[in-house]
């Protein structure tokens, strides 16, 4: 056995390096969607990227869907149908609002991925829903002036979403969500109500039918469903059913949080003695619904912590509803989604201080609750495996679980690669040999990465690794790379100071977030010894996960 670079021609090495490259690639993981039409359908976004007309339809329905935190055009379409059943005029105003806000975003040259995922459309859609509903109580139905008002306000909502949203994200570390909708709608309503003018007239809201004196059994269930449908200003049963189906289509987990939030809002209203007909039609549930979805599965990965946090936030939101009604009713203005905004913001800020182990989703990586849950489970699985390996390494035991449990076919592929690299049939591989063939397979490693790998896998410090050590290394690499995106995306928000280095506190937050105990002093000392006391960066953390 020598450390000289092997002399192998391209023709001889091609099958070997093709197989090595395939082995080093990430293994396939199971699909996180029950059905192909569920989730965010980013593959559809890619397909329609160069088909402007169809893509605009896709973007429009995504904007509608985002009103209920459902970034799915099929869900958005169902929501439009539901609103149409409630009121064709309000459905038109909804679409005009989304289209107006989206076109403004394109005209201003704002971030295209955000536009194409409906981020700049939903505030305009909410404005259309609100003005369409409130206007229909006066002279709004069929009135082109109200359509014009929606167009103007929707365009302004995009400007506010860009300016205020950026400021809030940078200065407050909070998402803008419905702030543009609330600001512009209340401003418009206040001007129309309090300034004398003949164009925009309001009438009294239609009286509630005397549906029930008690909420129990089926009436309680309907009230919970209506609490969800009121997110879209809808209170007809068929509309409510379609809206709930749209939420399930996007995210079954999200729909469960919606039910939870609406039920908490309803129960709180009952405890406060709110009129049962008001409760039955969902007016005490929609804000808590939004809060539960946002804090339970959109801005945090669904787990027991987020379930408890979102339940508390939904309860707080319902209490804020009561306070806001006391404030807003005397001045004749609706509370809109102010309780949701306040409840969610209080949850975000308090969780950061009181429950740091509940890791937020990175803003750029927000997807569906199922995707967030998958990232959490992946992180938990990787960290649990790492912790077990770390304890065994400290005790001087090195296991080869992945290689031992590998199929005979996979072991055969690894044997073929090993023998191809081991050109002199010595039964072991040197660092230089492995580095050379990794490069030929399109997976070059830095010298310090290779040194770390060999120092960990080469138990007897001979400078060489045998077949089983090599097989375990290859399978660990494949295992980690198949989960790397989910794993890294889940943990990125933990690096609070954004310096790329994990201090002890941040490392323990990593562990606590997946229900692991903090590192012991012995474990910390061992890790720093393995990394030669260098800063524990994310890259070095991944290296240690690979070889411990």
Backbone torsions as a table, in degrees:
resi	resn	phi	psi	omega
1	UNK	NA	127.7	178.2
2	UNK	-126.2	165.0	179.4
3	UNK	-96.1	7.5	178.8
4	UNK	-69.2	148.2	177.0
5	UNK	-65.0	130.8	178.9
6	UNK	-66.4	146.7	178.7
7	UNK	-101.6	100.2	-178.1
8	UNK	-129.1	132.4	179.9
9	UNK	-75.3	164.0	179.1
10	UNK	-60.8	-40.3	-177.8
11	UNK	-64.9	-40.2	-179.5
12	UNK	-70.6	-35.3	-172.3
13	UNK	-87.3	-14.3	-172.5
14	UNK	-57.4	-52.4	-179.9
15	UNK	-62.2	-39.3	-179.9
16	UNK	-62.0	-49.5	-175.7
17	UNK	-73.7	-27.7	174.7
18	UNK	-66.1	-42.7	178.7
19	UNK	-67.7	-41.8	178.2
20	UNK	-61.7	-41.5	178.8
21	UNK	-62.7	-42.2	179.0
22	UNK	-64.3	-39.8	-179.1
23	UNK	-67.5	-35.4	-179.5
24	UNK	-76.8	-17.8	176.4
25	UNK	-69.1	157.4	-179.0
26	UNK	-69.1	142.4	175.6
27	UNK	-75.8	156.5	-179.0
28	UNK	-72.6	142.1	175.5
29	UNK	-115.0	159.2	-175.4
30	UNK	-66.0	150.1	178.3
31	UNK	-68.1	138.2	-178.0
32	UNK	-86.0	-1.6	-179.2
33	UNK	-105.5	137.2	176.5
34	UNK	-66.6	-38.5	180.0
35	UNK	-133.8	153.3	-176.2
36	UNK	-60.4	-24.0	-176.6
37	UNK	-86.9	0.6	-178.4
38	UNK	-88.9	168.8	177.3
39	UNK	78.4	-159.0	-174.2
40	UNK	-86.5	-9.0	177.5
41	UNK	50.7	50.6	178.9
42	UNK	-67.5	-24.0	175.4
43	UNK	-64.1	-33.6	175.9
44	UNK	-67.3	-40.6	175.8
45	UNK	-57.0	-43.6	179.6
46	UNK	-65.4	-40.9	-179.4
47	UNK	-62.9	-39.8	-173.8
48	UNK	-92.2	2.1	-173.4
49	UNK	-57.2	-35.5	-177.8
50	UNK	-107.2	23.2	175.2
51	UNK	-125.0	82.0	-168.1
52	UNK	-53.1	-44.7	-175.5
53	UNK	-64.6	-51.5	179.7
54	UNK	-65.2	-36.6	-179.2
55	UNK	-65.3	-35.3	179.7
56	UNK	-66.7	-36.5	174.2
57	UNK	-62.7	-44.7	177.8
58	UNK	-57.8	-47.6	-178.6
59	UNK	-64.7	-40.6	-179.7
60	UNK	-61.1	-47.6	-179.2
61	UNK	-70.6	-28.7	173.4
62	UNK	-65.8	-39.4	177.0
63	UNK	-60.8	-40.2	176.3
64	UNK	-64.3	-45.3	-178.9
65	UNK	-61.4	-35.2	-177.5
66	UNK	-65.0	-17.2	174.5
67	UNK	-58.1	-35.2	177.3
68	UNK	-106.0	24.4	-178.0
69	UNK	58.2	35.8	-179.3
70	UNK	-120.0	93.1	-179.2
71	UNK	-81.8	71.2	-177.1
72	UNK	-149.9	120.5	-175.9
73	UNK	-65.1	-29.7	178.4
74	UNK	-69.3	-42.4	174.3
75	UNK	-59.6	-43.9	178.7
76	UNK	-59.0	-40.2	177.9
77	UNK	-62.5	-43.6	178.4
78	UNK	-63.1	-36.7	178.8
79	UNK	-65.3	-39.6	178.3
80	UNK	-63.5	-44.1	177.4
81	UNK	-59.4	-42.1	179.9
82	UNK	-61.9	-44.4	179.5
83	UNK	-67.4	-35.7	177.3
84	UNK	-61.5	-40.8	177.0
85	UNK	-62.5	-39.0	177.5
86	UNK	-66.1	-47.0	-178.8
87	UNK	-166.6	113.8	177.8
88	UNK	-56.2	-36.7	-179.5
89	UNK	-66.4	-43.7	179.0
90	UNK	-65.1	-36.6	177.1
91	UNK	-62.8	-40.1	177.5
92	UNK	-63.8	-44.0	179.4
93	UNK	-63.0	-37.7	176.3
94	UNK	-58.7	-50.1	-178.4
95	UNK	-66.3	-39.6	178.1
96	UNK	-61.2	-41.0	179.2
97	UNK	-63.8	-45.9	179.8
98	UNK	-64.3	-45.9	-179.3
99	UNK	-63.1	-44.8	-179.6
100	UNK	-61.7	-43.6	179.6
101	UNK	-67.5	-40.1	-179.0
102	UNK	-67.7	-44.8	178.6
103	UNK	-61.7	-38.2	177.3
104	UNK	-62.4	-41.0	178.8
105	UNK	-62.9	-42.3	176.4
106	UNK	-63.8	-43.1	-178.2
107	UNK	-62.8	-35.4	-179.7
108	UNK	-82.8	-3.8	178.6
109	UNK	68.2	35.2	-178.8
110	UNK	-75.9	174.8	-174.6
111	UNK	-54.7	116.5	-174.1
112	UNK	-64.7	-44.5	177.5
113	UNK	-58.1	-37.9	178.3
114	UNK	-66.3	-42.6	177.7
115	UNK	-60.3	-47.0	-173.4
116	UNK	-71.9	-12.0	174.8
117	UNK	-104.0	14.0	171.3
118	UNK	82.5	8.5	-174.5
119	UNK	-66.5	-33.5	-178.9
120	UNK	-94.6	-0.5	-177.2
121	UNK	-97.9	-29.0	-167.4
122	UNK	-72.0	-31.6	177.3
123	UNK	-64.8	-38.8	175.0
124	UNK	-63.3	-38.7	177.6
125	UNK	-64.1	-40.7	177.6
126	UNK	-63.5	-39.4	177.2
127	UNK	-61.9	-42.8	177.9
128	UNK	-61.6	-42.3	177.9
129	UNK	-61.9	-45.5	-176.1
130	UNK	-67.9	-50.2	-178.0
131	UNK	-68.9	-34.1	176.6
132	UNK	-64.1	-41.1	-179.3
133	UNK	-72.0	-52.4	-177.4
134	UNK	-68.0	-34.9	178.9
135	UNK	-67.2	-31.0	-179.2
136	UNK	-68.2	-15.0	175.6
137	UNK	-80.3	-10.7	179.6
138	UNK	-125.3	-119.1	-178.0
139	UNK	-105.3	24.5	-172.7
140	UNK	-82.5	-33.9	-173.5
141	UNK	-61.4	122.6	179.0
142	UNK	73.2	6.7	-176.5
143	UNK	-90.3	117.1	-178.5
144	UNK	-63.8	-23.8	177.8
145	UNK	-64.6	-35.4	177.1
146	UNK	-69.8	-36.8	174.1
147	UNK	-61.5	-43.2	178.9
148	UNK	-62.7	-40.4	178.6
149	UNK	-61.4	-39.8	178.2
150	UNK	-65.2	-42.7	179.7
151	UNK	-59.1	-47.5	-178.2
152	UNK	-64.5	-48.8	-178.4
153	UNK	-65.7	-36.5	178.2
154	UNK	-64.2	-42.9	176.7
155	UNK	-61.2	-42.4	178.5
156	UNK	-65.7	-31.5	179.5
157	UNK	-63.4	-34.1	177.4
158	UNK	-67.0	-42.1	178.2
159	UNK	-62.0	-44.9	179.0
160	UNK	-65.1	-40.3	-179.7
161	UNK	-60.4	-38.2	179.4
162	UNK	-72.6	-50.6	-173.9
163	UNK	-74.8	-57.5	-178.1
164	UNK	-67.7	-40.1	179.7
165	UNK	-60.6	-42.1	178.8
166	UNK	-65.2	-43.6	179.8
167	UNK	-62.3	-43.9	-179.6
168	UNK	-65.5	-38.7	-179.6
169	UNK	-66.6	-39.8	-176.9
170	UNK	-79.9	-48.3	-172.8
171	UNK	-84.2	-42.0	-173.7
172	UNK	-104.6	-11.8	-175.8
173	UNK	58.8	37.6	-179.7
174	UNK	-128.1	146.8	176.4
175	UNK	-79.2	146.6	-179.0
176	UNK	-70.6	-37.0	-178.2
177	UNK	48.5	-116.1	-174.0
178	UNK	-96.1	16.6	-179.4
179	UNK	-57.3	-45.4	177.9
180	UNK	-60.2	-42.1	178.5
181	UNK	-59.5	-49.5	-178.3
182	UNK	-62.9	-47.0	-177.0
183	UNK	-60.8	-50.7	-174.9
184	UNK	-73.3	-39.2	-179.3
185	UNK	-66.3	-46.4	179.0
186	UNK	-65.1	-36.5	177.3
187	UNK	-63.4	-46.9	179.4
188	UNK	-61.8	-47.2	-178.2
189	UNK	-63.9	-39.9	179.6
190	UNK	-64.6	-43.7	179.1
191	UNK	-63.6	-46.6	-177.9
192	UNK	-65.6	-32.4	-178.0
193	UNK	-80.8	-40.0	-168.7
194	UNK	-103.2	-15.3	176.4
195	UNK	-101.2	126.7	180.0
196	UNK	-61.2	125.4	179.6
197	UNK	-164.9	150.6	-174.5
198	UNK	-96.2	-0.4	-167.7
199	UNK	-89.1	-40.6	-174.4
200	UNK	-120.4	103.9	-175.9
201	UNK	-111.5	142.0	179.9
202	UNK	-116.2	150.2	173.2
203	UNK	-120.0	178.4	178.1
204	UNK	-71.3	149.1	177.2
205	UNK	-65.2	149.5	179.1
206	UNK	-62.8	143.3	-179.1
207	UNK	-68.9	150.0	176.4
208	UNK	-74.4	135.7	171.3
209	UNK	-63.6	144.6	179.8
210	UNK	-78.9	79.9	-172.8
211	UNK	-74.3	-46.1	-171.7
212	UNK	-154.5	152.2	172.5
213	UNK	-99.8	-19.0	179.5
214	UNK	-132.1	146.3	176.6
215	UNK	-108.9	102.9	176.4
216	UNK	-153.9	155.8	178.7
217	UNK	60.0	-126.3	-174.5
218	UNK	-66.1	-33.8	179.7
219	UNK	-67.8	-34.3	176.1
220	UNK	-65.0	-43.7	179.3
221	UNK	-61.6	-45.0	178.1
222	UNK	-61.2	-39.7	179.7
223	UNK	-62.4	-38.1	176.9
224	UNK	-64.2	-44.6	179.3
225	UNK	-64.1	-40.9	178.5
226	UNK	-67.1	-30.2	175.2
227	UNK	-62.4	-30.6	175.8
228	UNK	-77.9	-44.4	-175.3
229	UNK	-69.0	-22.8	179.1
230	UNK	-68.7	-12.7	170.1
231	UNK	-56.1	-31.1	179.1
232	UNK	-108.1	24.5	176.7
233	UNK	56.0	36.5	-175.1
234	UNK	-123.0	138.0	-178.3
235	UNK	-134.8	11.2	173.7
236	UNK	-86.5	144.4	-173.0
237	UNK	-60.7	-45.4	-179.8
238	UNK	-63.3	-40.1	176.3
239	UNK	-59.9	-44.8	-178.8
240	UNK	-62.1	-41.2	180.0
241	UNK	-64.1	-44.1	179.6
242	UNK	-63.5	-39.3	179.0
243	UNK	-65.1	-41.8	179.1
244	UNK	-66.8	-39.0	176.3
245	UNK	-61.9	-40.5	177.8
246	UNK	-61.3	-38.9	177.3
247	UNK	-67.2	-42.2	178.1
248	UNK	-62.6	-40.5	-179.1
249	UNK	-60.4	-38.7	178.4
250	UNK	-75.9	-48.9	-174.7
251	UNK	-156.2	107.0	174.3
252	UNK	-57.2	-38.6	177.6
253	UNK	-63.9	-42.9	179.0
254	UNK	-61.2	-37.6	180.0
255	UNK	-68.2	-32.2	176.4
256	UNK	-66.1	-43.1	176.3
257	UNK	-63.8	-34.8	177.4
258	UNK	-62.8	-45.7	177.2
259	UNK	-60.3	-43.8	-179.7
260	UNK	-61.1	-48.2	-178.7
261	UNK	-63.4	-43.9	179.8
262	UNK	-63.5	-41.7	179.2
263	UNK	-64.2	-41.1	178.7
264	UNK	-64.5	-42.9	177.4
265	UNK	-61.6	-41.4	-179.7
266	UNK	-65.5	-46.9	-179.6
267	UNK	-63.9	-37.5	177.7
268	UNK	-65.1	-42.5	177.1
269	UNK	-60.8	-40.4	177.9
270	UNK	-63.4	-41.7	179.8
271	UNK	-65.2	-31.1	-179.9
272	UNK	-84.9	-2.3	177.4
273	UNK	78.0	26.7	179.0
274	UNK	-69.3	147.0	179.5
275	UNK	-53.2	131.7	-174.5
276	UNK	-63.7	-31.1	178.9
277	UNK	-70.6	-35.4	173.8
278	UNK	-63.3	-43.5	179.3
279	UNK	-66.6	-41.6	-176.8
280	UNK	-59.2	-38.5	-178.0
281	UNK	-87.7	15.7	166.9
282	UNK	83.6	7.0	-174.3
283	UNK	-74.8	-7.9	175.5
284	UNK	-109.3	5.8	-176.0
285	UNK	-113.1	-26.4	-169.0
286	UNK	-68.3	-35.7	178.4
287	UNK	-66.3	-43.1	177.4
288	UNK	-66.6	-32.2	175.2
289	UNK	-59.7	-50.3	-180.0
290	UNK	-61.6	-41.3	-180.0
291	UNK	-63.6	-43.0	-178.9
292	UNK	-64.7	-42.4	178.9
293	UNK	-63.7	-46.4	-175.2
294	UNK	-64.4	-47.3	-174.7
295	UNK	-87.1	-16.6	-178.0
296	UNK	-91.4	-31.5	-173.8
297	UNK	-146.4	-8.5	-178.7
298	UNK	-98.1	-51.7	-179.4
299	UNK	-94.5	-6.7	173.4
300	UNK	-138.9	150.8	176.9
301	UNK	-72.1	136.7	179.5
302	UNK	-63.3	120.7	172.6
303	UNK	-159.4	-175.1	-176.4
304	UNK	-63.2	-35.4	178.8
305	UNK	-64.7	-46.9	-178.4
306	UNK	-68.8	-30.0	176.5
307	UNK	-63.6	-46.7	177.9
308	UNK	-65.4	-42.8	-179.4
309	UNK	-64.1	-44.2	-178.1
310	UNK	-69.3	-33.1	177.0
311	UNK	-65.0	-44.5	177.2
312	UNK	-64.0	-39.9	179.6
313	UNK	-66.7	-37.9	178.1
314	UNK	-65.0	-39.8	176.9
315	UNK	-64.0	-46.0	178.4
316	UNK	-59.5	-41.6	179.6
317	UNK	-60.7	-42.6	179.7
318	UNK	-63.2	-37.4	177.1
319	UNK	-68.1	-37.0	176.6
320	UNK	-65.7	-34.1	175.3
321	UNK	-55.1	-45.9	-179.2
322	UNK	-61.8	-44.3	179.7
323	UNK	-64.3	-44.5	-177.0
324	UNK	-67.4	-35.4	176.7
325	UNK	-63.9	-38.7	176.9
326	UNK	-62.0	-36.8	-178.3
327	UNK	-78.4	-44.6	-168.7
328	UNK	-86.5	-31.4	-176.5
329	UNK	-58.6	-43.8	-179.8
330	UNK	-62.3	-25.9	-179.2
331	UNK	-97.6	3.9	172.4
332	UNK	75.7	23.6	-179.7
333	UNK	-117.2	146.5	180.0
334	UNK	-78.0	157.2	178.6
335	UNK	-80.8	-16.4	-179.6
336	UNK	50.2	-130.2	-179.5
337	UNK	-109.7	25.8	178.2
338	UNK	-58.7	-45.3	179.2
339	UNK	-59.0	-39.8	176.7
340	UNK	-59.9	-48.5	-178.7
341	UNK	-58.7	-48.3	-177.8
342	UNK	-66.3	-44.1	179.9
343	UNK	-61.9	-43.2	179.6
344	UNK	-66.3	-42.8	-179.4
345	UNK	-64.5	-42.0	176.8
346	UNK	-60.9	-40.1	178.2
347	UNK	-63.8	-46.9	-179.6
348	UNK	-58.4	-47.9	-175.2
349	UNK	-71.2	-42.0	-179.3
350	UNK	-70.8	-36.9	178.6
351	UNK	-62.7	-39.5	179.8
352	UNK	-59.5	-36.7	-178.6
353	UNK	-86.8	-44.6	-169.7
354	UNK	-94.0	-23.8	-176.8
355	UNK	-138.1	64.9	-177.0
356	UNK	-63.0	-20.0	179.6
357	UNK	-72.6	-10.8	172.5
358	UNK	-87.6	97.6	-170.9
359	UNK	-79.0	125.8	178.0
360	UNK	-72.2	158.1	174.6
361	UNK	-79.7	134.0	176.9
362	UNK	-58.6	132.1	-174.5
363	UNK	-52.7	-39.1	-177.8
364	UNK	-74.3	-12.0	-174.8
365	UNK	-110.5	14.7	-179.9
366	UNK	-66.5	128.1	179.7
367	UNK	-134.6	-129.9	178.9
368	UNK	-99.5	158.1	176.0
369	UNK	-55.1	-35.6	178.7
370	UNK	-63.7	-41.4	178.0
371	UNK	-64.8	-42.8	178.4
372	UNK	-63.4	-39.8	178.1
373	UNK	-64.1	-39.9	179.4
374	UNK	-63.1	-40.9	177.5
375	UNK	-61.8	-43.0	179.8
376	UNK	-62.2	-47.8	-179.6
377	UNK	-62.0	-40.3	178.4
378	UNK	-61.7	-47.7	180.0
379	UNK	-61.3	-42.3	-179.7
380	UNK	-63.0	-42.2	-179.7
381	UNK	-65.4	-45.9	-178.1
382	UNK	-65.6	-45.3	-177.8
383	UNK	-67.2	-38.6	178.6
384	UNK	-62.7	-43.3	178.1
385	UNK	-64.4	-41.9	-179.9
386	UNK	-62.5	-43.5	-178.0
387	UNK	-62.7	-40.6	178.5
388	UNK	-64.8	-43.7	179.7
389	UNK	-65.1	-36.6	-179.4
390	UNK	-63.4	-45.6	179.9
391	UNK	-62.0	-40.5	-179.9
392	UNK	-69.1	-37.2	179.2
393	UNK	-65.1	-39.9	178.3
394	UNK	-62.7	-35.3	179.0
395	UNK	-81.0	-1.2	178.4
396	UNK	84.7	12.4	178.7
397	UNK	-104.4	134.4	179.9
398	UNK	-124.9	114.3	-177.3
399	UNK	-100.2	160.2	-179.2
400	UNK	-129.6	61.1	-173.1
401	UNK	-63.8	-46.9	-176.6
402	UNK	-62.9	-43.4	-179.8
403	UNK	-67.9	-42.8	-178.6
404	UNK	-60.9	-38.9	-177.0
405	UNK	-88.8	-0.9	-178.9
406	UNK	-68.8	152.3	177.8
407	UNK	-69.4	159.3	178.5
408	UNK	-63.8	-34.3	178.4
409	UNK	-64.0	-43.0	179.2
410	UNK	-67.4	-40.8	176.3
411	UNK	-61.5	-35.7	177.6
412	UNK	-64.0	-41.2	176.5
413	UNK	-62.7	-41.5	180.0
414	UNK	-65.9	-39.6	178.1
415	UNK	-62.5	-41.0	178.7
416	UNK	-60.8	-44.3	179.7
417	UNK	-65.5	-45.4	-178.1
418	UNK	-59.6	-47.8	-179.1
419	UNK	-65.4	-34.1	177.9
420	UNK	-66.8	-37.0	177.8
421	UNK	-75.5	-38.0	-179.4
422	UNK	-80.0	75.8	-171.0
423	UNK	-65.9	-25.5	-178.9
424	UNK	-102.5	12.9	174.6
425	UNK	55.9	38.3	-180.0
426	UNK	-81.7	-15.6	-179.2
427	UNK	86.9	8.3	177.6
428	UNK	-151.9	160.9	-176.6
429	UNK	-120.5	142.6	176.7
430	UNK	-94.0	168.0	178.2
431	UNK	-61.5	-42.6	-178.4
432	UNK	-64.2	-41.9	179.4
433	UNK	-60.7	-47.6	-176.7
434	UNK	-65.4	-41.3	179.5
435	UNK	-61.3	-43.2	-178.7
436	UNK	-61.4	-46.4	-176.4
437	UNK	-75.7	-29.4	173.1
438	UNK	-61.6	-42.3	179.6
439	UNK	-64.8	-41.4	179.7
440	UNK	-66.5	-26.4	179.0
441	UNK	-87.7	1.9	178.5
442	UNK	83.2	20.3	179.0
443	UNK	-129.6	63.2	-179.4
444	UNK	-67.0	141.8	177.4
445	UNK	-117.1	147.0	175.7
446	UNK	-67.6	156.6	-176.7
447	UNK	-61.9	-40.7	-179.2
448	UNK	-69.4	-29.0	175.6
449	UNK	-66.6	-43.7	179.2
450	UNK	-65.2	-39.2	179.0
451	UNK	-61.8	-41.9	179.2
452	UNK	-64.6	-43.0	179.1
453	UNK	-59.5	-47.5	-176.6
454	UNK	-70.0	-37.7	-179.8
455	UNK	-65.0	-25.6	-179.2
456	UNK	-90.9	-39.8	-176.8
457	UNK	-85.0	-26.0	-178.8
458	UNK	-86.5	82.9	-171.5
459	UNK	-61.5	-39.2	-176.0
460	UNK	-90.6	8.1	176.5
461	UNK	57.0	36.5	-179.7
462	UNK	-87.8	-8.3	-176.0
463	UNK	82.5	8.1	-179.5
464	UNK	-138.4	154.8	174.9
465	UNK	-122.9	146.0	-177.3
466	UNK	-91.1	-174.9	-173.6
467	UNK	-61.9	-47.7	-177.6
468	UNK	-67.1	-37.5	176.4
469	UNK	-63.6	-41.4	178.4
470	UNK	-63.9	-43.9	-179.8
471	UNK	-62.5	-42.9	178.8
472	UNK	-62.7	-40.9	178.8
473	UNK	-61.3	-46.8	-179.8
474	UNK	-61.8	-42.7	-176.9
475	UNK	-72.7	-34.3	175.1
476	UNK	-65.1	-41.1	178.7
477	UNK	-60.3	-46.7	-179.2
478	UNK	-64.8	-41.4	179.6
479	UNK	-60.5	-47.5	-178.0
480	UNK	-69.1	-41.6	-177.8
481	UNK	-66.6	-29.3	179.2
482	UNK	-70.7	-16.9	-178.4
483	UNK	-120.3	5.4	-171.1
484	UNK	-62.5	-45.4	-177.0
485	UNK	-62.0	-47.9	-179.8
486	UNK	-64.9	-42.8	-178.4
487	UNK	-62.5	-51.5	-177.2
488	UNK	-67.9	-38.6	179.6
489	UNK	-63.7	-37.0	179.7
490	UNK	-65.2	-40.4	-171.3
491	UNK	-91.8	-14.0	-176.1
492	UNK	-53.0	-42.4	-178.9
493	UNK	-62.7	-16.0	-179.4
494	UNK	-68.0	-30.4	178.7
495	UNK	-73.9	79.4	-169.6
496	UNK	-61.8	-38.8	-178.0
497	UNK	-87.5	1.8	174.4
498	UNK	56.7	31.7	179.6
499	UNK	-96.7	0.7	177.6
500	UNK	77.5	1.8	-178.5
501	UNK	-114.5	134.6	178.3
502	UNK	-93.7	115.1	171.9
503	UNK	-85.9	177.0	-175.4
504	UNK	-60.1	-41.2	-179.7
505	UNK	-61.4	-45.0	-179.4
506	UNK	-67.0	-37.2	177.9
507	UNK	-63.0	-38.5	179.1
508	UNK	-72.7	-29.0	173.0
509	UNK	-65.0	-40.2	175.7
510	UNK	-54.1	-47.8	-178.6
511	UNK	-67.8	-46.3	-177.4
512	UNK	-62.0	-32.7	-177.3
513	UNK	-66.0	-21.2	178.2
514	UNK	-117.1	26.4	172.4
515	UNK	66.2	33.4	173.8
516	UNK	-105.4	150.0	178.1
517	UNK	-73.5	159.7	-179.5
518	UNK	-62.7	159.5	175.9
519	UNK	-63.4	140.3	171.8
520	UNK	-81.8	165.1	177.8
521	UNK	-61.3	-36.0	179.0
522	UNK	-64.2	-42.5	179.4
523	UNK	-65.5	-42.7	179.5
524	UNK	-62.1	-44.7	179.6
525	UNK	-62.1	-40.5	180.0
526	UNK	-64.7	-42.1	-179.5
527	UNK	-64.5	-43.0	179.7
528	UNK	-67.8	-32.8	175.9
529	UNK	-66.5	-38.8	179.5
530	UNK	-67.1	-34.2	-178.8
531	UNK	-94.9	12.5	177.9
532	UNK	57.6	35.0	174.8
533	UNK	60.5	24.8	174.0
534	UNK	-81.9	165.8	176.2
535	UNK	-56.9	139.0	-176.6
536	UNK	-87.3	81.0	-180.0
537	UNK	-78.6	168.4	177.5
538	UNK	-60.2	-39.9	180.0
539	UNK	-62.7	-42.0	179.8
540	UNK	-69.2	-32.9	176.0
541	UNK	-61.5	-43.9	178.3
542	UNK	-63.6	-39.8	178.5
543	UNK	-61.0	-43.4	179.9
544	UNK	-65.2	-39.5	176.3
545	UNK	-58.7	-31.6	-176.5
546	UNK	-73.2	-35.6	-166.4
547	UNK	-116.9	-13.6	-177.9
548	UNK	-64.6	NA	NA
